[in-house]
Amino acid sequence: MSKHHSDPPKILFLFSDTGGGHRSATEAIIEALNICYHGQFEYEMIDIFKEYAPIPLNFMPDLYPKMVKIPQAWKMGYYLSDGKRRTQLITASSWPYIRNAIRAMVRHHPCDVIVSLHPLGVAPTLRALGHNRPPFVTIVTDLVTAHSFWYHPNTDLCIVPTEAASQRAQKAGLKPEQIQVVGLPVAYRFCQPKEEKSILRQQLGWPVDLPLILLVGGGEGMGPLERTAQTIAGLGVPLSLVVIAGRNEKLRKKLEAYSWPVKTVIYGFVQQMPEFMQAADILVTKAGPGTISEALNAGLPMILYSRLPGQEDGNVSYVVTEGAGVWAPHPDQIAQALKLWLSNPKKLEAAIKACKTIARPDASIKIAQILGNMVGLDSPGIMDQPSNINNK
């Protein structure tokens, strides 16, 4: 459904809080739109599950954290449903159940362009829209092994983060002219020129003269964080350690009570991750696409210790193949990888260079410009600082 043309152009973003990446990528694009076209457009964000999906699908954002804690079951579901014909069959069979909800969403939110940042928002929305519809843009938030649900032949534009994702999109049936390789959108703060590490460390109260390892367990502090932190601290080499426990308060308190053999700083959930990444020398983290993209922008080599089977498998192979990091799923392997990098500065420098080579810090701005051109906004003027994001 299109809007009245006398109103400012309106962009509708479809996402869901099934994992942190869909919301953060959406907000990064909106932030970039405000930087480029502040005051010239309107937008809406819709959580497709919470706001419109029928029962029990509307509980998906709440169930997702529990589902991913059973990785083998998740892996089976991912691969059994992946594939062009399988996704078509699933989409067709679910349509009678969800069609009223999806048609209501389309009817209630007229706009000038629809942007889906969730794979399950693509096919049903395109079917509900019919032929007389605004442009539809798909923005893939998985680096390589994106599920076939992302790729629909009727999308007007599919924006992908890597060349490997583009090849996967073409295998799924999209034409090369439907695809643009732009990068993964991340917040503006992760895309700024780096400050001097020593200055940042002084501001943060971190040791200035030791190699600094940043250990991240995700927003929920997931993974074998405690054992990994203890293994790193017990390496017997000069280093300092910063551990982000996320929202896991029980784990944070336990780590704070531990007697660390090296200088160690423990945090819960933090907002200063761009500064933390710029100040660190090595990142130890799970293989989430947003974290990987943010680290690449910071020129921060990675040791990846955990991945979600299916969509994050390709993240690991991408980082390792490009030389920007290593895969070390056990604490002892993490220790070996750290020792190798810390004892061989040339290898570490090569990984830093690889990060900078494949980083795409301008992805959010490029996507904003693509969307701006679609709805006829004036030529963008990139400001020094992003405007506040105010939902309209």
matplotlib code that plots the C-alpha trace (Angstrom):
import matplotlib.pyplot as plt

x = [0.0, 1.4, 1.0, -0.4, 2.4, 2.0, 3.3, 7.1, 8.3, 7.7, 9.9, 8.6, 11.1, 10.2, 12.3, 11.9, 13.8, 14.7, 18.4, 19.9, 21.1, 17.8, 16.9, 20.5, 20.9, 17.5, 18.4, 21.8, 20.1, 17.6, 20.5, 22.3, 19.1, 19.0, 22.6, 22.0, 18.4, 17.4, 13.8, 13.1, 11.4, 9.3, 9.7, 8.2, 9.7, 7.4, 8.3, 6.5, 6.1, 5.1, 2.8, 1.1, 1.8, -1.0, -0.6, 1.8, 4.1, 3.8, 5.8, 8.9, 11.0, 10.5, 11.2, 14.2, 16.8, 15.6, 15.7, 19.3, 20.4, 19.8, 22.2, 21.7, 18.0, 18.4, 20.9, 18.5, 15.6, 17.8, 19.1, 15.8, 14.0, 16.8, 16.6, 14.6, 11.8, 11.6, 11.1, 8.4, 6.6, 6.7, 5.7, 2.7, 1.5, 1.7, -0.1, -3.7, -2.8, -1.0, -2.5, -5.1, -2.4, 0.0, -2.7, -3.7, -0.1, 0.2, -3.2, -2.4, 1.0, 1.0, 4.5, 6.7, 9.2, 9.2, 12.5, 12.7, 15.6, 14.1, 14.0, 10.5, 9.2, 10.0, 7.8, 4.5, 4.7, 5.4, 2.4, 0.1, 1.2, 0.2, 1.2, 0.3, 2.9, 5.8, 9.4, 10.5, 14.0, 15.6, 18.6, 20.4, 21.9, 23.8, 27.3, 27.5, 25.2, 21.9, 18.8, 16.8, 13.9, 15.9, 15.9, 12.7, 12.6, 10.1, 12.2, 13.2, 16.6, 18.5, 21.3, 23.9, 27.0, 29.6, 30.3, 29.8, 26.2, 25.7, 26.6, 24.3, 21.5, 22.0, 21.9, 18.6, 17.2, 17.9, 19.3, 22.6, 20.9, 18.6, 21.6, 24.0, 27.0, 27.2, 28.2, 26.4, 24.9, 26.2, 25.8, 27.7, 29.8, 31.5, 32.4, 34.4, 38.2, 40.1, 41.4, 44.9, 44.7, 46.8, 44.4, 41.4, 42.9, 43.8, 40.2, 38.8, 41.3, 42.9, 46.6, 48.4, 51.6, 50.2, 48.5, 44.8, 42.3, 38.6, 36.4, 32.7, 29.9, 27.1, 24.2, 23.2, 26.8, 26.4, 29.0, 31.8, 32.8, 34.0, 36.3, 37.6, 38.4, 40.3, 42.2, 43.3, 44.3, 46.3, 48.4, 51.5, 52.2, 52.1, 48.6, 45.5, 41.9, 38.6, 35.5, 32.0, 29.4, 26.4, 23.1, 24.2, 24.4, 25.1, 28.1, 29.4, 29.4, 31.1, 33.8, 34.3, 34.9, 37.5, 41.2, 42.7, 46.5, 46.6, 45.0, 41.3, 38.3, 34.8, 31.8, 28.1, 26.1, 27.9, 27.2, 30.9, 31.6, 33.1, 35.6, 36.3, 37.0, 39.3, 41.2, 41.7, 44.3, 42.5, 38.7, 37.5, 33.8, 31.0, 30.5, 27.6, 27.5, 27.1, 30.0, 32.3, 31.4, 32.1, 35.4, 36.4, 35.7, 37.9, 40.7, 40.4, 41.5, 39.1, 39.2, 35.8, 34.8, 31.0, 28.6, 24.9, 24.7, 23.3, 23.4, 26.7, 28.7, 29.6, 30.6, 33.4, 34.6, 34.5, 36.7, 39.1, 39.5, 40.1, 42.7, 40.9, 40.7, 40.7, 38.2, 38.9, 35.8, 37.5, 39.3, 42.6, 42.4, 41.8, 44.9, 47.0, 45.7, 46.5, 50.0, 50.6, 49.5, 51.2, 54.5, 54.5, 53.6, 53.9, 51.1, 48.9, 49.7, 48.7, 45.3, 44.8, 45.6, 43.0, 40.4, 40.9, 40.9, 37.5, 35.8, 32.9, 32.4, 30.3, 27.6, 24.9, 25.4, 25.4, 22.1, 20.6, 21.6, 20.0, 16.8, 16.9, 17.2, 14.3, 11.9, 13.4, 15.1, 17.5, 21.2, 22.6, 24.8, 27.0, 27.2, 30.0, 27.8, 24.6, 21.2, 19.1, 16.8, 13.2, 10.5, 7.8]
y = [0.0, 3.4, 6.7, 10.0, 11.7, 15.0, 13.4, 12.9, 9.6, 6.8, 3.7, 0.6, -1.7, -5.3, -7.0, -9.2, -9.6, -13.2, -12.6, -9.1, -8.6, -7.8, -4.9, -3.5, -3.6, -1.8, 0.9, 1.3, 2.0, 4.5, 6.2, 6.5, 7.8, 10.5, 11.4, 11.7, 13.0, 14.3, 15.6, 14.5, 11.2, 9.2, 5.6, 2.7, -0.4, -3.4, -6.6, -9.0, -11.7, -9.7, -7.2, -9.3, -13.0, -15.3, -17.6, -19.3, -17.5, -14.3, -15.9, -16.5, -13.6, -15.0, -18.6, -17.8, -17.6, -21.0, -22.6, -21.6, -23.3, -26.6, -26.2, -29.7, -29.3, -25.8, -27.2, -30.0, -27.5, -25.1, -27.6, -29.5, -26.3, -24.7, -24.9, -23.2, -25.8, -26.5, -22.8, -22.5, -25.5, -24.1, -20.7, -22.0, -24.3, -21.7, -19.0, -19.9, -19.6, -16.2, -14.5, -12.4, -11.1, -10.2, -8.6, -6.5, -5.4, -4.3, -2.5, -0.7, 0.6, 2.4, 3.4, 4.3, 1.4, -1.7, -3.0, -6.5, -7.3, -10.7, -13.8, -14.7, -11.3, -11.6, -14.1, -13.6, -9.8, -9.9, -12.2, -10.0, -6.9, -8.3, -6.5, -2.9, -2.3, -0.1, -1.2, -4.1, -4.3, -7.3, -6.7, -9.9, -9.9, -13.2, -12.9, -16.0, -19.0, -17.2, -19.3, -19.6, -17.7, -14.5, -14.9, -14.3, -13.8, -10.9, -8.7, -5.5, -5.4, -7.8, -6.2, -8.7, -8.3, -10.4, -11.7, -15.2, -14.2, -12.8, -16.2, -17.9, -15.6, -16.4, -20.1, -19.5, -18.0, -14.2, -12.5, -10.6, -7.3, -7.9, -8.1, -5.5, -6.3, -3.5, -5.0, -5.4, -2.3, -1.4, 1.6, 4.8, 4.7, 1.5, 3.2, 6.1, 6.6, 4.9, 6.8, 5.9, 2.7, 4.3, 7.3, 5.0, 2.7, 5.6, 6.9, 3.4, 2.7, -0.2, -1.2, 0.7, -1.4, -5.0, -6.9, -6.6, -9.4, -8.6, -11.6, -11.2, -13.7, -11.8, -9.8, -12.8, -13.8, -17.1, -19.7, -21.2, -17.7, -18.5, -21.4, -19.4, -16.4, -18.5, -20.3, -17.0, -15.5, -18.6, -18.7, -17.5, -14.7, -11.0, -9.7, -8.0, -9.2, -7.5, -9.8, -8.7, -10.9, -9.2, -9.4, -12.5, -10.9, -14.2, -14.8, -11.2, -11.5, -14.9, -13.5, -10.4, -12.6, -14.7, -14.1, -13.3, -13.9, -11.1, -7.6, -8.4, -6.0, -7.4, -5.7, -6.6, -5.2, -2.3, 0.5, 1.4, -1.6, 0.6, 2.1, -1.3, -2.8, 0.1, -0.2, -4.0, -6.1, -9.4, -10.2, -13.6, -13.9, -16.0, -15.8, -13.4, -11.3, -8.0, -8.5, -9.7, -6.7, -4.3, -6.0, -5.8, -2.0, -1.7, -3.7, -6.2, -9.8, -12.5, -15.8, -17.3, -19.9, -20.5, -20.4, -21.1, -24.0, -23.0, -19.3, -18.7, -21.6, -19.3, -16.5, -18.7, -19.9, -16.3, -14.9, -17.8, -17.8, -14.1, -14.4, -12.0, -14.6, -18.3, -20.9, -22.2, -23.9, -25.1, -23.0, -24.9, -24.1, -20.4, -20.5, -21.9, -19.3, -16.5, -17.8, -18.0, -14.4, -12.9, -14.6, -13.7, -10.1, -10.5, -13.0, -10.7, -7.7, -9.8, -10.5, -6.8, -6.0, -8.6, -7.1, -3.7, -5.1, -6.8, -4.2, -2.2, 0.7, 2.6, -0.1, 1.7, 5.0, 3.2, 1.5, 4.8, 6.4, 3.5, 3.8, 7.6, 7.4, 5.0, 7.4, 10.6, 12.2, 15.1, 14.4, 13.3, 15.5, 13.4, 15.1, 14.8, 13.3, 11.3, 12.9, 11.4, 8.7, 9.7, 7.3, 9.0]
z = [0.0, -1.0, 1.0, -0.2, -2.1, -0.3, 2.9, 3.5, 2.2, 4.6, 5.0, 6.7, 8.4, 9.2, 11.8, 14.9, 18.2, 17.4, 18.0, 18.5, 15.0, 13.2, 15.5, 15.7, 11.9, 11.5, 14.0, 12.3, 8.9, 10.5, 12.2, 8.8, 7.2, 9.8, 9.2, 5.4, 5.2, 8.7, 8.7, 5.1, 5.8, 8.2, 9.2, 11.2, 12.8, 13.1, 15.0, 12.6, 15.2, 18.3, 16.6, 13.9, 14.0, 15.2, 18.2, 18.8, 16.3, 18.3, 21.1, 18.8, 20.2, 23.7, 22.7, 20.5, 23.4, 24.6, 21.2, 20.4, 23.7, 22.0, 19.1, 17.6, 17.4, 15.9, 13.3, 12.3, 11.9, 9.9, 7.4, 7.0, 6.1, 3.9, 0.1, -2.5, -2.9, 0.8, 1.7, -1.1, 0.3, 3.9, 2.8, 0.8, 3.5, 6.2, 4.1, 5.0, 8.7, 8.5, 5.6, 7.5, 9.9, 7.1, 5.0, 8.1, 8.6, 5.0, 5.2, 8.4, 7.4, 4.0, 2.9, 0.0, 0.4, 2.6, 4.0, 5.5, 7.9, 8.8, 6.6, 7.6, 6.7, 3.0, 1.2, 3.2, 2.9, -0.9, -1.3, 0.8, -1.2, -4.6, -7.8, -7.1, -4.3, -3.2, -3.8, -1.5, -0.3, 1.5, 3.7, 4.7, 8.1, 7.9, 6.4, 4.3, 5.0, 5.0, 5.0, 1.7, 3.4, 2.8, -1.0, -2.9, -6.7, -6.4, -4.2, -6.0, -4.3, -2.1, -0.2, 1.1, 3.3, 1.3, -2.2, -0.8, 0.3, -3.3, -4.8, -2.4, -3.4, -7.1, -6.3, -4.6, -7.8, -7.7, -10.7, -10.4, -11.1, -8.0, -5.7, -4.2, -2.0, 0.5, 3.9, 7.2, 8.7, 12.1, 14.3, 13.4, 16.5, 15.2, 12.0, 13.2, 12.9, 15.7, 18.7, 20.0, 22.1, 24.9, 25.2, 25.2, 27.8, 30.1, 29.8, 30.6, 33.4, 31.6, 31.6, 28.8, 28.4, 28.2, 25.4, 26.1, 25.4, 25.2, 26.0, 25.1, 25.8, 24.0, 25.5, 27.7, 28.7, 26.8, 26.1, 28.4, 29.5, 33.0, 32.0, 29.0, 31.1, 33.6, 30.9, 29.3, 32.7, 33.5, 30.3, 32.2, 29.7, 30.2, 29.3, 30.6, 30.3, 30.0, 30.3, 29.3, 31.1, 29.5, 31.4, 33.2, 36.7, 38.5, 36.2, 36.6, 40.4, 40.3, 38.0, 40.2, 43.2, 41.5, 42.3, 38.9, 38.3, 35.7, 35.6, 34.9, 34.5, 34.7, 33.1, 32.9, 29.9, 28.4, 25.9, 25.2, 23.0, 20.1, 22.5, 24.0, 20.6, 19.6, 22.9, 22.7, 20.8, 20.4, 20.6, 21.9, 21.0, 19.6, 15.8, 15.6, 12.3, 14.0, 16.4, 13.6, 11.4, 14.3, 15.1, 11.4, 11.4, 14.5, 12.9, 15.8, 15.1, 16.4, 18.1, 17.6, 20.2, 19.6, 16.7, 16.1, 13.6, 10.2, 9.7, 11.7, 10.1, 7.2, 9.6, 10.9, 7.5, 6.2, 9.1, 9.0, 5.2, 5.0, 7.7, 10.1, 12.9, 14.0, 15.1, 18.6, 20.1, 23.3, 26.0, 25.4, 21.7, 22.5, 24.7, 21.9, 19.4, 21.9, 22.5, 18.8, 18.2, 21.3, 20.6, 16.8, 16.3, 12.5, 12.5, 14.6, 12.4, 9.3, 11.0, 11.8, 8.1, 7.0, 9.2, 7.7, 4.2, 4.4, 6.7, 5.3, 7.7, 5.2, 4.8, 6.8, 4.9, 1.5, 2.4, 3.5, 0.2, -1.7, 0.2, -0.1, -3.9, -4.0, -2.3, -4.0, -1.1, -1.6, -2.1, 1.3, 3.4, 5.7, 9.1, 11.6, 14.3, 13.9, 14.8, 17.5, 16.4, 17.0, 15.8, 13.8]

ax = plt.figure().add_subplot(projection="3d")
ax.plot(x, y, z, "-o")
ax.set_aspect("equal")
plt.show()
